[in-house]
Structure formats: structure tokens, C-alpha cells
């Protein structure tokens, strides 16, 4: 999967940047988990959400494909972090 498959914008409610998939999807987080754990630390795991530590930022990856990069409102930096996660999501 690639970042071009997502639309990014600053989150209104938080100091964060969100990326929404351009097409409806339902990720199998349990299958993605292993790829992510090889590169990053997963702080929270559930059926609908993974909370991932990427350097000093926290990334929430939802079953819907939504990514929320917390602690970053700068577009370029948020895109770089999101890209690193999105590249670990297998395509069907």
C-alpha cells in the first residue's frame, strides 16, 4: 500500500495529522501487527486499533485504514511518519 492511497489533513480536535483512505477498507490488524513490530513498538493492540510508537510520535492505525499521527501538525513530517507505517500494510 502507498501513501497516495490516502488523503491527509490536520486534525481539528488535536495536535495531530490524519490520513484517511481514499477507498473504503477493513484492515486485518492482527495480520499487519507482525510487520509493524519488526520496525516499531506497538503500545496498544485491539481488533479495531493499533497504537504504534514511531520515534517520539504516536500513530493510531484503525481497522478502517485511518491513520492518526499524534503530536505532529506539520504536513511533511506527518507524511513521512505515515508513509513508514503504510508501507508495512500488505496489499491484497
C-alpha positions as CSV (number, residue, x, y, z in Angstrom):
1,X,0.0,0.0,0.0
2,X,1.2,3.6,-0.7
3,X,0.6,6.9,0.9
4,X,-1.0,8.1,-2.4
5,X,-4.0,5.9,-1.4
6,X,-4.7,8.2,1.5
7,X,-5.8,11.9,1.9
8,X,-4.1,13.8,4.7
9,X,-5.2,16.8,6.6
10,X,-4.6,18.4,10.0
11,X,-6.9,17.1,12.7
12,X,-9.1,19.8,14.1
13,X,-9.5,18.5,17.6
14,X,-5.9,17.5,18.4
15,X,-2.3,18.3,17.7
16,X,-2.3,15.6,15.1
17,X,-2.4,14.9,11.3
18,X,-4.9,12.4,10.0
19,X,-4.8,10.3,6.9
20,X,-8.0,8.8,5.5
21,X,-8.0,6.0,2.9
22,X,-9.4,7.1,-0.5
23,X,-11.3,3.9,-0.8
24,X,-13.3,2.0,1.9
25,X,-11.2,-0.7,3.5
26,X,-11.2,-3.0,6.5
27,X,-7.7,-3.9,7.6
28,X,-6.9,-7.2,9.4
29,X,-4.8,-5.6,12.1
30,X,-3.7,-9.0,13.5
31,X,-2.0,-9.7,10.2
32,X,-0.4,-6.3,10.0
33,X,0.9,-6.4,13.6
34,X,3.9,-8.6,12.9
35,X,5.2,-6.3,10.1
36,X,4.9,-3.3,12.3
37,X,6.5,-5.0,15.4
38,X,9.6,-5.7,13.3
39,X,10.2,-1.9,12.9
40,X,8.3,-0.1,15.7
41,X,6.9,-0.6,19.2
42,X,3.2,-1.3,19.5
43,X,1.8,0.2,22.7
44,X,-1.8,-1.0,22.3
45,X,-3.4,-3.8,20.3
46,X,-7.1,-4.5,19.7
47,X,-9.3,-5.7,16.9
48,X,-10.1,-2.2,15.8
49,X,-6.9,-0.2,16.7
50,X,-3.1,-0.4,16.9
51,X,-1.3,2.4,18.7
52,X,2.3,2.5,17.5
53,X,5.3,4.4,18.7
54,X,7.4,6.0,15.9
55,X,10.3,7.8,17.4
56,X,8.7,10.5,19.7
57,X,5.3,10.3,18.0
58,X,2.3,8.1,18.5
59,X,0.4,6.7,15.5
60,X,-3.1,5.2,15.7
61,X,-3.9,2.8,13.0
62,X,-7.6,1.9,12.8
63,X,-9.3,-1.1,11.2
64,X,-10.9,1.4,8.8
65,X,-7.5,2.3,7.5
66,X,-7.5,5.7,9.1
67,X,-4.1,6.8,10.4
68,X,-3.7,9.5,13.1
69,X,-0.2,10.8,13.7
70,X,-0.3,12.4,17.1
71,X,2.0,15.2,18.2
72,X,2.6,16.4,14.6
73,X,0.7,19.1,12.7
74,X,3.4,19.7,10.1
75,X,2.4,18.1,6.8
76,X,5.8,17.0,5.6
77,X,6.8,15.4,8.8
78,X,3.5,13.7,9.3
79,X,3.5,12.3,5.8
80,X,7.0,10.8,6.3
81,X,5.8,9.0,9.5
82,X,2.6,7.8,7.9
83,X,4.5,6.6,4.8
84,X,6.6,4.4,7.1
85,X,3.5,2.7,8.5
86,X,1.5,2.5,5.2
87,X,4.4,0.7,3.5
88,X,4.1,-2.1,6.1
89,X,0.4,-2.7,5.2
90,X,0.2,-5.6,2.7
91,X,-2.0,-5.1,-0.4
92,X,-4.5,-7.8,-1.3
